[in-house]
């Protein structure tokens, strides 16, 4: 990741090597947080563009950390469900 803008209430980061999959789930999770005013991302070019995630919040770094932890927890839970279904 590359931080493009970092102020008290705004964070803009380039999420190198990722696609809509991760960015969209982060955006959705961020928007579920009441302390987040807005969250969005853009990929300038569909083949060679890197996603840029924009967050406006009371504490955008804290909100991003919380969203990342939530997504990791959901992935672990889903993995457990898939593994138990195989048995």
N, C-alpha and C positions, 0 to 999 in steps of 0.2 A: 504494500500500500504506500501511496505517496500523498502526503498532506499538501493540499493546494491552498487552503485558507483555514485559519484557525483563530477565531475570535471568541469572546466570552459566550456568545449566543449562536454562533454559526460555525459549522465545520463542513469542509468540502474536501473529499478525498478521492483519489484515483485508485480504483480497486483492480490492480494489475492482474491479468490472467483470468479474470472471471467473466461471467456472462449474465444474462437476464435472470438465470435461476437463483443465484445467490443474492443479487441486488434486489430483486423483487421481493423475496422473502424477508430481507432486512428492512426494506421500505415498509412493508406491511406490518411487521413487528414493531418498528419504530412508531408508526401511526397509531398503534394500539396503546402507546404510552401517553398518558395525559399531559406530561411535561414537555412533549414534543409539539411544536407549532406546525412544522411541516417537514416532510422527508420525501425526497424524489431522487431519481437518477436519470442519467442520459448516456447513451452510447452514440457518439457522433457518426461513426461509420460501422455498418453491420459486420464487416469482415475484419478490419484492422483496428477498429476503435476500442479504446479501453473505457469501461464504465466509470463515470464520475458520480459519486453519491453526495447529495446535498442534505444537510440536516440543520434545522433551525429549532433551538430548544433552550430551556433554562440552563442546562449543562449538556451540550451535545456529545462530549466525549463519554460522559457517564451514561447517557442514553444509548449510545452505540455499544458500549460495553455490556449493558443490560440486555440489549436486543441480541447481541452475539451469543451471550450465555443462554438466552431463551431458545434461540435457534439450535444451538448445540444440544440442549436438553431434549427438545422435540425430536431431533434426529436420532438421539440415543434411544428414546422411547419407541420410535418407529422401527429402528433396527431390532430392538427386542421383540416387538410384535411380529416382525417378519421371521425372525429366527424361531420363535415359538410356534409359528404356523407351519414351519417346515417339518416339525416333529410329528 
